[in-house]
Amino acid sequence: MTHYDAVLIPGGGVRGGGELAPWIRARFDRALEIPGNPYLMPLSAGTTHRPPPLDERGFPISEAYAGACYLMNRGVEAKRILVESCSYDTIGNAYFARVVHVIPRAFERVLVVNSEFHMPRTEKIFRWVFGLAGPGTPCAVEVESSPDVGVEAEALEARRVKEAAGLAALEPLVRGITSLAQLHEWLFTAHEAYASALAAPVRAPVDLGTY
């Protein structure tokens, strides 16, 4: 049996009241099945495609927090949950998971669970980011897909097209960024979700059915 230090679960949108969509619940349900009591790591503050829902006090509900609540409602102890609520996209998921939790805890092997429609790009990004030269113990990455349950057919097809384009667009970054320091510089100077000097992006409309 393979031992994982942690299971990483990327967010994928949170609905009103902190409700997770069926395909997001499928990610967490699969994570709960992994033997060995690894840490469970819900990822993501939110998405750049839509504002977050608010709780009854008017505070934003992060995707990671909603995921943590889902896990605790199913009996997971809070001390076993490592929340990453800094990221707003998949590259950020991988970067912040590594620098916030994986490096400080010297994790050596993690499993990333994500929906099937999102997995090709997820796998590419996590293997790239976790393989970048940088501080800390080397950490192996394995991946596992969960089913695209509950996704409307039209939204699923639109997301698959977008994922394919995003995967192709990764190639120049993967070739050009070979260290964690370089990725840090790019994220905070050139990435629209994290760079302080960039104007708010004008985004092409996307099908929000999977966000």
Biotite code that builds the C-alpha atoms (Angstrom):
import biotite.structure as struc

atoms = struc.array([
    struc.Atom([0.000, 0.000, 0.000], chain_id="A", res_id=1, res_name="MET", atom_name="CA", element="C"),
    struc.Atom([1.359, 3.413, -0.992], chain_id="A", res_id=2, res_name="THR", atom_name="CA", element="C"),
    struc.Atom([1.693, 5.849, 1.895], chain_id="A", res_id=3, res_name="HIS", atom_name="CA", element="C"),
    struc.Atom([0.889, 9.498, 1.269], chain_id="A", res_id=4, res_name="TYR", atom_name="CA", element="C"),
    struc.Atom([1.795, 12.294, 3.630], chain_id="A", res_id=5, res_name="ASP", atom_name="CA", element="C"),
    struc.Atom([-1.136, 14.324, 2.327], chain_id="A", res_id=6, res_name="ALA", atom_name="CA", element="C"),
    struc.Atom([-4.003, 14.242, -0.149], chain_id="A", res_id=7, res_name="VAL", atom_name="CA", element="C"),
    struc.Atom([-4.459, 17.545, -1.979], chain_id="A", res_id=8, res_name="LEU", atom_name="CA", element="C"),
    struc.Atom([-7.956, 18.464, -3.194], chain_id="A", res_id=9, res_name="ILE", atom_name="CA", element="C"),
    struc.Atom([-8.201, 21.483, -5.530], chain_id="A", res_id=10, res_name="PRO", atom_name="CA", element="C"),
    struc.Atom([-11.289, 23.633, -5.147], chain_id="A", res_id=11, res_name="GLY", atom_name="CA", element="C"),
    struc.Atom([-13.710, 24.057, -7.985], chain_id="A", res_id=12, res_name="GLY", atom_name="CA", element="C"),
    struc.Atom([-16.233, 26.630, -6.944], chain_id="A", res_id=13, res_name="GLY", atom_name="CA", element="C"),
    struc.Atom([-18.433, 26.991, -3.882], chain_id="A", res_id=14, res_name="VAL", atom_name="CA", element="C"),
    struc.Atom([-22.119, 27.838, -3.933], chain_id="A", res_id=15, res_name="ARG", atom_name="CA", element="C"),
    struc.Atom([-24.289, 29.852, -1.571], chain_id="A", res_id=16, res_name="GLY", atom_name="CA", element="C"),
    struc.Atom([-24.052, 28.803, 2.050], chain_id="A", res_id=17, res_name="GLY", atom_name="CA", element="C"),
    struc.Atom([-20.748, 27.054, 1.409], chain_id="A", res_id=18, res_name="GLY", atom_name="CA", element="C"),
    struc.Atom([-22.372, 24.241, -0.556], chain_id="A", res_id=19, res_name="GLU", atom_name="CA", element="C"),
    struc.Atom([-20.063, 22.177, -2.775], chain_id="A", res_id=20, res_name="LEU", atom_name="CA", element="C"),
    struc.Atom([-21.138, 21.082, -6.245], chain_id="A", res_id=21, res_name="ALA", atom_name="CA", element="C"),
    struc.Atom([-21.566, 17.321, -6.799], chain_id="A", res_id=22, res_name="PRO", atom_name="CA", element="C"),
    struc.Atom([-18.303, 16.962, -8.747], chain_id="A", res_id=23, res_name="TRP", atom_name="CA", element="C"),
    struc.Atom([-16.423, 18.758, -5.971], chain_id="A", res_id=24, res_name="ILE", atom_name="CA", element="C"),
    struc.Atom([-17.964, 16.506, -3.346], chain_id="A", res_id=25, res_name="ARG", atom_name="CA", element="C"),
    struc.Atom([-16.756, 13.561, -5.418], chain_id="A", res_id=26, res_name="ALA", atom_name="CA", element="C"),
    struc.Atom([-13.173, 14.807, -5.028], chain_id="A", res_id=27, res_name="ARG", atom_name="CA", element="C"),
    struc.Atom([-13.513, 14.983, -1.252], chain_id="A", res_id=28, res_name="PHE", atom_name="CA", element="C"),
    struc.Atom([-15.321, 11.659, -1.025], chain_id="A", res_id=29, res_name="ASP", atom_name="CA", element="C"),
    struc.Atom([-12.453, 9.975, -2.857], chain_id="A", res_id=30, res_name="ARG", atom_name="CA", element="C"),
    struc.Atom([-9.901, 11.703, -0.615], chain_id="A", res_id=31, res_name="ALA", atom_name="CA", element="C"),
    struc.Atom([-11.718, 10.307, 2.400], chain_id="A", res_id=32, res_name="LEU", atom_name="CA", element="C"),
    struc.Atom([-11.224, 6.791, 1.042], chain_id="A", res_id=33, res_name="GLU", atom_name="CA", element="C"),
    struc.Atom([-7.420, 7.001, 0.914], chain_id="A", res_id=34, res_name="ILE", atom_name="CA", element="C"),
    struc.Atom([-6.022, 4.693, 3.614], chain_id="A", res_id=35, res_name="PRO", atom_name="CA", element="C"),
    struc.Atom([-3.342, 5.538, 6.140], chain_id="A", res_id=36, res_name="GLY", atom_name="CA", element="C"),
    struc.Atom([-4.819, 8.708, 7.671], chain_id="A", res_id=37, res_name="ASN", atom_name="CA", element="C"),
    struc.Atom([-2.867, 11.191, 5.518], chain_id="A", res_id=38, res_name="PRO", atom_name="CA", element="C"),
    struc.Atom([-3.372, 14.885, 6.021], chain_id="A", res_id=39, res_name="TYR", atom_name="CA", element="C"),
    struc.Atom([-6.196, 16.232, 3.856], chain_id="A", res_id=40, res_name="LEU", atom_name="CA", element="C"),
    struc.Atom([-5.462, 19.531, 2.138], chain_id="A", res_id=41, res_name="MET", atom_name="CA", element="C"),
    struc.Atom([-8.377, 21.511, 0.643], chain_id="A", res_id=42, res_name="PRO", atom_name="CA", element="C"),
    struc.Atom([-6.962, 24.064, -1.786], chain_id="A", res_id=43, res_name="LEU", atom_name="CA", element="C"),
    struc.Atom([-7.983, 27.510, -3.019], chain_id="A", res_id=44, res_name="SER", atom_name="CA", element="C"),
    struc.Atom([-9.342, 30.816, -1.812], chain_id="A", res_id=45, res_name="ALA", atom_name="CA", element="C"),
    struc.Atom([-11.672, 30.983, -4.779], chain_id="A", res_id=46, res_name="GLY", atom_name="CA", element="C"),
    struc.Atom([-11.708, 31.650, -8.485], chain_id="A", res_id=47, res_name="THR", atom_name="CA", element="C"),
    struc.Atom([-11.076, 34.751, -10.581], chain_id="A", res_id=48, res_name="THR", atom_name="CA", element="C"),
    struc.Atom([-14.190, 33.927, -12.626], chain_id="A", res_id=49, res_name="HIS", atom_name="CA", element="C"),
    struc.Atom([-16.791, 34.769, -9.971], chain_id="A", res_id=50, res_name="ARG", atom_name="CA", element="C"),
    struc.Atom([-16.943, 36.464, -6.563], chain_id="A", res_id=51, res_name="PRO", atom_name="CA", element="C"),
    struc.Atom([-17.143, 34.199, -3.516], chain_id="A", res_id=52, res_name="PRO", atom_name="CA", element="C"),
    struc.Atom([-20.402, 33.627, -1.663], chain_id="A", res_id=53, res_name="PRO", atom_name="CA", element="C"),
    struc.Atom([-20.764, 35.260, 1.758], chain_id="A", res_id=54, res_name="LEU", atom_name="CA", element="C"),
    struc.Atom([-21.607, 33.681, 5.075], chain_id="A", res_id=55, res_name="ASP", atom_name="CA", element="C"),
    struc.Atom([-24.356, 34.905, 7.393], chain_id="A", res_id=56, res_name="GLU", atom_name="CA", element="C"),
    struc.Atom([-21.958, 37.523, 8.815], chain_id="A", res_id=57, res_name="ARG", atom_name="CA", element="C"),
    struc.Atom([-21.078, 38.869, 5.369], chain_id="A", res_id=58, res_name="GLY", atom_name="CA", element="C"),
    struc.Atom([-17.590, 37.331, 5.203], chain_id="A", res_id=59, res_name="PHE", atom_name="CA", element="C"),
    struc.Atom([-16.335, 35.489, 2.082], chain_id="A", res_id=60, res_name="PRO", atom_name="CA", element="C"),
    struc.Atom([-16.473, 31.694, 2.122], chain_id="A", res_id=61, res_name="ILE", atom_name="CA", element="C"),
    struc.Atom([-13.269, 30.312, 0.644], chain_id="A", res_id=62, res_name="SER", atom_name="CA", element="C"),
    struc.Atom([-13.287, 27.095, -1.341], chain_id="A", res_id=63, res_name="GLU", atom_name="CA", element="C"),
    struc.Atom([-10.747, 25.608, 1.053], chain_id="A", res_id=64, res_name="ALA", atom_name="CA", element="C"),
    struc.Atom([-12.837, 26.490, 4.094], chain_id="A", res_id=65, res_name="TYR", atom_name="CA", element="C"),
    struc.Atom([-15.967, 25.002, 2.502], chain_id="A", res_id=66, res_name="ALA", atom_name="CA", element="C"),
    struc.Atom([-13.968, 21.845, 1.774], chain_id="A", res_id=67, res_name="GLY", atom_name="CA", element="C"),
    struc.Atom([-12.681, 21.700, 5.346], chain_id="A", res_id=68, res_name="ALA", atom_name="CA", element="C"),
    struc.Atom([-16.235, 21.980, 6.660], chain_id="A", res_id=69, res_name="CYS", atom_name="CA", element="C"),
    struc.Atom([-17.313, 19.152, 4.353], chain_id="A", res_id=70, res_name="TYR", atom_name="CA", element="C"),
    struc.Atom([-14.533, 16.954, 5.724], chain_id="A", res_id=71, res_name="LEU", atom_name="CA", element="C"),
    struc.Atom([-15.238, 17.783, 9.369], chain_id="A", res_id=72, res_name="MET", atom_name="CA", element="C"),
    struc.Atom([-18.947, 17.115, 8.865], chain_id="A", res_id=73, res_name="ASN", atom_name="CA", element="C"),
    struc.Atom([-17.878, 13.598, 7.850], chain_id="A", res_id=74, res_name="ARG", atom_name="CA", element="C"),
    struc.Atom([-15.890, 12.985, 10.961], chain_id="A", res_id=75, res_name="GLY", atom_name="CA", element="C"),
    struc.Atom([-12.383, 14.176, 10.026], chain_id="A", res_id=76, res_name="VAL", atom_name="CA", element="C"),
    struc.Atom([-10.547, 15.752, 12.946], chain_id="A", res_id=77, res_name="GLU", atom_name="CA", element="C"),
    struc.Atom([-9.588, 19.369, 12.390], chain_id="A", res_id=78, res_name="ALA", atom_name="CA", element="C"),
    struc.Atom([-5.941, 18.632, 13.212], chain_id="A", res_id=79, res_name="LYS", atom_name="CA", element="C"),
    struc.Atom([-5.801, 16.357, 10.153], chain_id="A", res_id=80, res_name="ARG", atom_name="CA", element="C"),
    struc.Atom([-6.893, 19.140, 7.773], chain_id="A", res_id=81, res_name="ILE", atom_name="CA", element="C"),
    struc.Atom([-4.383, 21.585, 6.288], chain_id="A", res_id=82, res_name="LEU", atom_name="CA", element="C"),
    struc.Atom([-6.182, 24.483, 4.621], chain_id="A", res_id=83, res_name="VAL", atom_name="CA", element="C"),
    struc.Atom([-4.554, 26.349, 1.718], chain_id="A", res_id=84, res_name="GLU", atom_name="CA", element="C"),
    struc.Atom([-6.636, 29.460, 1.095], chain_id="A", res_id=85, res_name="SER", atom_name="CA", element="C"),
    struc.Atom([-4.191, 31.677, -0.817], chain_id="A", res_id=86, res_name="CYS", atom_name="CA", element="C"),
    struc.Atom([-4.648, 30.483, -4.402], chain_id="A", res_id=87, res_name="SER", atom_name="CA", element="C"),
    struc.Atom([-7.057, 31.454, -7.179], chain_id="A", res_id=88, res_name="TYR", atom_name="CA", element="C"),
    struc.Atom([-6.043, 29.068, -9.955], chain_id="A", res_id=89, res_name="ASP", atom_name="CA", element="C"),
    struc.Atom([-4.393, 25.691, -10.509], chain_id="A", res_id=90, res_name="THR", atom_name="CA", element="C"),
    struc.Atom([-0.834, 27.013, -10.706], chain_id="A", res_id=91, res_name="ILE", atom_name="CA", element="C"),
    struc.Atom([-1.452, 28.866, -7.462], chain_id="A", res_id=92, res_name="GLY", atom_name="CA", element="C"),
    struc.Atom([-2.915, 25.681, -5.947], chain_id="A", res_id=93, res_name="ASN", atom_name="CA", element="C"),
    struc.Atom([0.348, 23.866, -6.576], chain_id="A", res_id=94, res_name="ALA", atom_name="CA", element="C"),
    struc.Atom([2.648, 26.740, -5.624], chain_id="A", res_id=95, res_name="TYR", atom_name="CA", element="C"),
    struc.Atom([0.967, 27.628, -2.339], chain_id="A", res_id=96, res_name="PHE", atom_name="CA", element="C"),
    struc.Atom([0.420, 23.987, -1.358], chain_id="A", res_id=97, res_name="ALA", atom_name="CA", element="C"),
    struc.Atom([4.139, 23.435, -1.745], chain_id="A", res_id=98, res_name="ARG", atom_name="CA", element="C"),
    struc.Atom([5.418, 26.554, 0.002], chain_id="A", res_id=99, res_name="VAL", atom_name="CA", element="C"),
    struc.Atom([2.771, 26.812, 2.745], chain_id="A", res_id=100, res_name="VAL", atom_name="CA", element="C"),
    struc.Atom([2.532, 23.168, 3.785], chain_id="A", res_id=101, res_name="HIS", atom_name="CA", element="C"),
    struc.Atom([4.717, 20.689, 1.884], chain_id="A", res_id=102, res_name="VAL", atom_name="CA", element="C"),
    struc.Atom([8.100, 22.354, 2.413], chain_id="A", res_id=103, res_name="ILE", atom_name="CA", element="C"),
    struc.Atom([7.612, 23.255, 6.112], chain_id="A", res_id=104, res_name="PRO", atom_name="CA", element="C"),
    struc.Atom([6.362, 19.753, 6.943], chain_id="A", res_id=105, res_name="ARG", atom_name="CA", element="C"),
    struc.Atom([8.964, 17.984, 4.767], chain_id="A", res_id=106, res_name="ALA", atom_name="CA", element="C"),
    struc.Atom([6.321, 15.875, 3.041], chain_id="A", res_id=107, res_name="PHE", atom_name="CA", element="C"),
    struc.Atom([7.819, 13.303, 0.674], chain_id="A", res_id=108, res_name="GLU", atom_name="CA", element="C"),
    struc.Atom([4.794, 11.962, -1.224], chain_id="A", res_id=109, res_name="ARG", atom_name="CA", element="C"),
    struc.Atom([1.396, 13.496, -1.938], chain_id="A", res_id=110, res_name="VAL", atom_name="CA", element="C"),
    struc.Atom([-1.678, 12.499, -3.896], chain_id="A", res_id=111, res_name="LEU", atom_name="CA", element="C"),
    struc.Atom([-3.690, 15.065, -5.865], chain_id="A", res_id=112, res_name="VAL", atom_name="CA", element="C"),
    struc.Atom([-7.368, 14.206, -6.385], chain_id="A", res_id=113, res_name="VAL", atom_name="CA", element="C"),
    struc.Atom([-9.248, 16.205, -8.987], chain_id="A", res_id=114, res_name="ASN", atom_name="CA", element="C"),
    struc.Atom([-12.134, 15.830, -11.413], chain_id="A", res_id=115, res_name="SER", atom_name="CA", element="C"),
    struc.Atom([-11.513, 13.923, -14.607], chain_id="A", res_id=116, res_name="GLU", atom_name="CA", element="C"),
    struc.Atom([-12.192, 16.988, -16.794], chain_id="A", res_id=117, res_name="PHE", atom_name="CA", element="C"),
    struc.Atom([-9.502, 18.925, -14.918], chain_id="A", res_id=118, res_name="HIS", atom_name="CA", element="C"),
    struc.Atom([-6.894, 16.205, -14.454], chain_id="A", res_id=119, res_name="MET", atom_name="CA", element="C"),
    struc.Atom([-4.608, 16.502, -17.526], chain_id="A", res_id=120, res_name="PRO", atom_name="CA", element="C"),
    struc.Atom([-3.765, 20.137, -16.755], chain_id="A", res_id=121, res_name="ARG", atom_name="CA", element="C"),
    struc.Atom([-3.708, 19.502, -13.003], chain_id="A", res_id=122, res_name="THR", atom_name="CA", element="C"),
    struc.Atom([-1.199, 16.689, -13.365], chain_id="A", res_id=123, res_name="GLU", atom_name="CA", element="C"),
    struc.Atom([1.025, 18.761, -15.655], chain_id="A", res_id=124, res_name="LYS", atom_name="CA", element="C"),
    struc.Atom([1.023, 21.704, -13.262], chain_id="A", res_id=125, res_name="ILE", atom_name="CA", element="C"),
    struc.Atom([1.607, 19.806, -10.032], chain_id="A", res_id=126, res_name="PHE", atom_name="CA", element="C"),
    struc.Atom([4.421, 17.675, -11.447], chain_id="A", res_id=127, res_name="ARG", atom_name="CA", element="C"),
    struc.Atom([6.049, 20.825, -12.846], chain_id="A", res_id=128, res_name="TRP", atom_name="CA", element="C"),
    struc.Atom([5.696, 22.967, -9.700], chain_id="A", res_id=129, res_name="VAL", atom_name="CA", element="C"),
    struc.Atom([6.680, 20.197, -7.292], chain_id="A", res_id=130, res_name="PHE", atom_name="CA", element="C"),
    struc.Atom([9.677, 19.351, -9.484], chain_id="A", res_id=131, res_name="GLY", atom_name="CA", element="C"),
    struc.Atom([11.062, 22.899, -9.555], chain_id="A", res_id=132, res_name="LEU", atom_name="CA", element="C"),
    struc.Atom([14.440, 23.468, -7.949], chain_id="A", res_id=133, res_name="ALA", atom_name="CA", element="C"),
    struc.Atom([14.037, 25.002, -4.529], chain_id="A", res_id=134, res_name="GLY", atom_name="CA", element="C"),
    struc.Atom([14.283, 24.495, -0.796], chain_id="A", res_id=135, res_name="PRO", atom_name="CA", element="C"),
    struc.Atom([12.924, 21.564, 1.127], chain_id="A", res_id=136, res_name="GLY", atom_name="CA", element="C"),
    struc.Atom([12.728, 17.799, 0.836], chain_id="A", res_id=137, res_name="THR", atom_name="CA", element="C"),
    struc.Atom([11.897, 16.473, -2.662], chain_id="A", res_id=138, res_name="PRO", atom_name="CA", element="C"),
    struc.Atom([8.220, 15.517, -2.799], chain_id="A", res_id=139, res_name="CYS", atom_name="CA", element="C"),
    struc.Atom([6.779, 12.979, -5.240], chain_id="A", res_id=140, res_name="ALA", atom_name="CA", element="C"),
    struc.Atom([3.371, 13.696, -6.756], chain_id="A", res_id=141, res_name="VAL", atom_name="CA", element="C"),
    struc.Atom([0.788, 11.135, -7.763], chain_id="A", res_id=142, res_name="GLU", atom_name="CA", element="C"),
    struc.Atom([-2.659, 11.896, -9.147], chain_id="A", res_id=143, res_name="VAL", atom_name="CA", element="C"),
    struc.Atom([-6.083, 10.308, -9.206], chain_id="A", res_id=144, res_name="GLU", atom_name="CA", element="C"),
    struc.Atom([-9.233, 11.392, -11.036], chain_id="A", res_id=145, res_name="SER", atom_name="CA", element="C"),
    struc.Atom([-12.684, 11.550, -9.513], chain_id="A", res_id=146, res_name="SER", atom_name="CA", element="C"),
    struc.Atom([-15.842, 11.341, -11.646], chain_id="A", res_id=147, res_name="PRO", atom_name="CA", element="C"),
    struc.Atom([-17.427, 14.369, -13.328], chain_id="A", res_id=148, res_name="ASP", atom_name="CA", element="C"),
    struc.Atom([-20.685, 13.633, -11.564], chain_id="A", res_id=149, res_name="VAL", atom_name="CA", element="C"),
    struc.Atom([-23.443, 16.226, -11.804], chain_id="A", res_id=150, res_name="GLY", atom_name="CA", element="C"),
    struc.Atom([-21.849, 18.419, -14.491], chain_id="A", res_id=151, res_name="VAL", atom_name="CA", element="C"),
    struc.Atom([-24.236, 19.512, -17.246], chain_id="A", res_id=152, res_name="GLU", atom_name="CA", element="C"),
    struc.Atom([-23.173, 18.125, -20.632], chain_id="A", res_id=153, res_name="ALA", atom_name="CA", element="C"),
    struc.Atom([-22.814, 21.549, -22.277], chain_id="A", res_id=154, res_name="GLU", atom_name="CA", element="C"),
    struc.Atom([-20.764, 22.945, -19.385], chain_id="A", res_id=155, res_name="ALA", atom_name="CA", element="C"),
    struc.Atom([-18.585, 19.836, -19.342], chain_id="A", res_id=156, res_name="LEU", atom_name="CA", element="C"),
    struc.Atom([-17.789, 20.121, -23.046], chain_id="A", res_id=157, res_name="GLU", atom_name="CA", element="C"),
    struc.Atom([-17.012, 23.849, -22.710], chain_id="A", res_id=158, res_name="ALA", atom_name="CA", element="C"),
    struc.Atom([-14.690, 23.129, -19.796], chain_id="A", res_id=159, res_name="ARG", atom_name="CA", element="C"),
    struc.Atom([-12.889, 20.340, -21.653], chain_id="A", res_id=160, res_name="ARG", atom_name="CA", element="C"),
    struc.Atom([-12.216, 22.736, -24.546], chain_id="A", res_id=161, res_name="VAL", atom_name="CA", element="C"),
    struc.Atom([-10.924, 25.379, -22.127], chain_id="A", res_id=162, res_name="LYS", atom_name="CA", element="C"),
    struc.Atom([-8.751, 22.838, -20.310], chain_id="A", res_id=163, res_name="GLU", atom_name="CA", element="C"),
    struc.Atom([-7.174, 21.665, -23.573], chain_id="A", res_id=164, res_name="ALA", atom_name="CA", element="C"),
    struc.Atom([-6.305, 25.250, -24.508], chain_id="A", res_id=165, res_name="ALA", atom_name="CA", element="C"),
    struc.Atom([-4.898, 25.888, -21.038], chain_id="A", res_id=166, res_name="GLY", atom_name="CA", element="C"),
    struc.Atom([-2.773, 22.758, -21.204], chain_id="A", res_id=167, res_name="LEU", atom_name="CA", element="C"),
    struc.Atom([-1.256, 23.858, -24.503], chain_id="A", res_id=168, res_name="ALA", atom_name="CA", element="C"),
    struc.Atom([-0.593, 27.352, -23.134], chain_id="A", res_id=169, res_name="ALA", atom_name="CA", element="C"),
    struc.Atom([1.408, 25.886, -20.252], chain_id="A", res_id=170, res_name="LEU", atom_name="CA", element="C"),
    struc.Atom([4.281, 24.713, -22.430], chain_id="A", res_id=171, res_name="GLU", atom_name="CA", element="C"),
    struc.Atom([6.226, 28.012, -22.610], chain_id="A", res_id=172, res_name="PRO", atom_name="CA", element="C"),
    struc.Atom([5.970, 28.421, -18.837], chain_id="A", res_id=173, res_name="LEU", atom_name="CA", element="C"),
    struc.Atom([7.126, 24.890, -18.128], chain_id="A", res_id=174, res_name="VAL", atom_name="CA", element="C"),
    struc.Atom([10.113, 25.319, -20.440], chain_id="A", res_id=175, res_name="ARG", atom_name="CA", element="C"),
    struc.Atom([11.031, 28.771, -19.166], chain_id="A", res_id=176, res_name="GLY", atom_name="CA", element="C"),
    struc.Atom([10.508, 28.461, -15.412], chain_id="A", res_id=177, res_name="ILE", atom_name="CA", element="C"),
    struc.Atom([12.794, 25.913, -13.788], chain_id="A", res_id=178, res_name="THR", atom_name="CA", element="C"),
    struc.Atom([13.026, 27.040, -10.155], chain_id="A", res_id=179, res_name="SER", atom_name="CA", element="C"),
    struc.Atom([10.632, 27.946, -7.375], chain_id="A", res_id=180, res_name="LEU", atom_name="CA", element="C"),
    struc.Atom([12.238, 31.395, -7.213], chain_id="A", res_id=181, res_name="ALA", atom_name="CA", element="C"),
    struc.Atom([11.481, 32.003, -10.899], chain_id="A", res_id=182, res_name="GLN", atom_name="CA", element="C"),
    struc.Atom([7.893, 30.876, -10.425], chain_id="A", res_id=183, res_name="LEU", atom_name="CA", element="C"),
    struc.Atom([7.535, 33.226, -7.458], chain_id="A", res_id=184, res_name="HIS", atom_name="CA", element="C"),
    struc.Atom([8.782, 36.146, -9.566], chain_id="A", res_id=185, res_name="GLU", atom_name="CA", element="C"),
    struc.Atom([6.400, 35.302, -12.435], chain_id="A", res_id=186, res_name="TRP", atom_name="CA", element="C"),
    struc.Atom([3.378, 34.824, -10.166], chain_id="A", res_id=187, res_name="LEU", atom_name="CA", element="C"),
    struc.Atom([3.787, 38.141, -8.388], chain_id="A", res_id=188, res_name="PHE", atom_name="CA", element="C"),
    struc.Atom([4.753, 40.243, -11.405], chain_id="A", res_id=189, res_name="THR", atom_name="CA", element="C"),
    struc.Atom([2.893, 38.709, -14.351], chain_id="A", res_id=190, res_name="ALA", atom_name="CA", element="C"),
    struc.Atom([-0.030, 36.595, -13.140], chain_id="A", res_id=191, res_name="HIS", atom_name="CA", element="C"),
    struc.Atom([-3.296, 38.528, -13.095], chain_id="A", res_id=192, res_name="GLU", atom_name="CA", element="C"),
    struc.Atom([-4.491, 36.853, -9.868], chain_id="A", res_id=193, res_name="ALA", atom_name="CA", element="C"),
    struc.Atom([-1.425, 37.727, -7.760], chain_id="A", res_id=194, res_name="TYR", atom_name="CA", element="C"),
    struc.Atom([0.532, 40.645, -9.277], chain_id="A", res_id=195, res_name="ALA", atom_name="CA", element="C"),
    struc.Atom([-0.095, 43.942, -7.493], chain_id="A", res_id=196, res_name="SER", atom_name="CA", element="C"),
    struc.Atom([0.686, 46.229, -10.437], chain_id="A", res_id=197, res_name="ALA", atom_name="CA", element="C"),
    struc.Atom([-1.648, 44.701, -13.008], chain_id="A", res_id=198, res_name="LEU", atom_name="CA", element="C"),
    struc.Atom([-5.025, 46.174, -13.826], chain_id="A", res_id=199, res_name="ALA", atom_name="CA", element="C"),
    struc.Atom([-8.072, 43.986, -13.354], chain_id="A", res_id=200, res_name="ALA", atom_name="CA", element="C"),
    struc.Atom([-8.183, 41.682, -16.389], chain_id="A", res_id=201, res_name="PRO", atom_name="CA", element="C"),
    struc.Atom([-10.830, 41.887, -19.071], chain_id="A", res_id=202, res_name="VAL", atom_name="CA", element="C"),
    struc.Atom([-11.861, 38.270, -19.297], chain_id="A", res_id=203, res_name="ARG", atom_name="CA", element="C"),
    struc.Atom([-13.489, 36.454, -22.154], chain_id="A", res_id=204, res_name="ALA", atom_name="CA", element="C"),
    struc.Atom([-16.831, 34.996, -21.029], chain_id="A", res_id=205, res_name="PRO", atom_name="CA", element="C"),
    struc.Atom([-16.600, 31.438, -19.740], chain_id="A", res_id=206, res_name="VAL", atom_name="CA", element="C"),
    struc.Atom([-19.216, 28.828, -18.965], chain_id="A", res_id=207, res_name="ASP", atom_name="CA", element="C"),
    struc.Atom([-19.493, 29.090, -15.169], chain_id="A", res_id=208, res_name="LEU", atom_name="CA", element="C"),
    struc.Atom([-21.125, 25.707, -14.833], chain_id="A", res_id=209, res_name="GLY", atom_name="CA", element="C"),
    struc.Atom([-17.892, 24.118, -13.593], chain_id="A", res_id=210, res_name="THR", atom_name="CA", element="C"),
    struc.Atom([-16.650, 27.037, -11.432], chain_id="A", res_id=211, res_name="TYR", atom_name="CA", element="C"),
])
